[in-house]
Amino acid sequence: MRRISAAIVIFALALSGSPGAWADEYDVEQAGNPWRLMAYLIHPVGVALDRWVARPLHQFIHQHKTIDEYTGHSKFTSTRESAQSMGGRATLKRDARERGVSK
């Protein structure tokens, strides 16, 4: 236990002796990029539109079959189901292994 404690202390001392990183001084004249300031204002609006418009609209379309077919929206399928529907060889081999069938 003492060896581990000593190793931890030595490791901590070795890390504490490393040179520190220093940040550049803050320059008021270079601060305040207008595009960054606009992004601070526009980003919350985009998030709100996503949460309050786009997601409910997607849920509405997904619930109504007639609109769902018109827009081409389809239900999500698992990778296994889609591979089997396309006749994927890897999935067929895995299914054979699960059933205990070997070549």
ABEGO torsion letter per residue (X at the ends): XAAAAAAAAAAAAAAAABBBBBBBBBBAAABGBAAAAAAAAAAAAAAAAAAAAAAAAAAAAAABAAAAAAAGBBBBBBAAAAAAAAGBAAAAAAAAAAAGBBX
